[in-house]
Amino acid sequence: MAVHAAAAGPPHGGEPREEKKGGGVGSGGGSAAVGGKSGDKGEKDTGWRRLFQRFTRRLIIFIDDGIDKGVDTATYGIKLMGPIFVIVALTLIGFVVYTYFVHILRHITFGGLAGQIATTAQGLFFVLNALYNYWMTATSDAGKPPEPGDEAQILVEEASDRPKPRICPKCKLTKPMRAHHCTICNRCVLKMDHHCPWMNNCVGAGNYRHFCLFMFFLAQSCGFVVAVCFLAFDDEGTGLEPDEQSCIVASFLISFSILISLCFLGGFHAYLAVSNQTTIEFYGNIHHRRMARKNNQRWVNPYSLGLAGNFQEVFKYPFSNPRWLFPWRALFAARCRSPSTGVVRDV
């Protein structure tokens, strides 16, 4: 009987195992259902993520296209406005000169005729120097890089301590150090400082000297006009007709506002000249100074030649030689060739 009971035991013990097995199948089905729901949720999240990434890419492309079109429009606008800026500048100078000769000169009474002649000669000296340097800045080549294969490029390539010159991908010219591509002029400029709309030309290595001297003599001219405008008005402003007063006040406001602007702009470029920097390099060097300061180091401009050397590099003469003020002197100076060295120099 015991054997029979033992033999009959497994069937009774198998029923719970079958129920447990059946229960396992049921729980597996439930987990599959939960897994299906979580899978659907994951697919939805992935779909939203892909949609967001696609939208972000298209937005970035749209912004880039907008920036490119904006830059192209601004470049085209500056090209069109350049001649207009030149006309406006010359018109303002002409109006002030007209006001001086027609309305101001006859009211300068100190010294009689000799005083009027001396005052006029001083004013003409300032304005003619300003106009000469304006013309040279607007018409001179700002600095054209050498063509690929030129002797200058070969010399640079042969120098072991200098990097090989780059080739500009836009204008296909050799792009030495400190050269930049001007999108308005569509060319590279040596030691480019900026593109000046008032000159309708770039300011670079070829005309930076004239640009600085133009600002200097223009400031002198504006200061002269401000002074003679005060002389034209007596204590009560008598002796001036309404038309004269309008022209003199307008000339005073134009000259005074330009003089204030040149005090800041001219001072900034004087600092750039004696530190051997360009406007483009100045903003880049701010970062270099900041990084050197973080590392407890002192940043030094690699192109600096010292105050005297930097000044002479721009103006061609040392500060002690007044020739740097008058570049037009070379137009009238006699030139001779040294018999020993063959060097041509001004006399």
ABEGO torsion letter per residue (X at the ends): XAAAAAAAAAAAAAAAAAAAAAAAAAAAAAAAAAAAAAAAAAAAAAAAAAAAAAAAAAAAAAAAAAAAAAAAAAAAAAAAAAAAAAAAAAAAAAAAAAAAAAAAAAABABGEAAAAAAAAAAAAAAAAAAAAAAAAAAABBAGBBBBBGBAAAAAAAABAABBBBBBBAAAGBBBBBGBBBBAAAGBBBBGBABBBAAAGBBBBAAAAAAAAAAAAAAAAAAAAAAAAAAAABBAAGBGBBAAAAAAAAAAAAAAAAAAAAAAAAAAAAAAAAAAGBBAAAAAAAAAAAAAAAAAGBBBBBAABAEAAAAAAAAAGBBAABAAAABAAAAAABBBBBBAAAGBBBBX
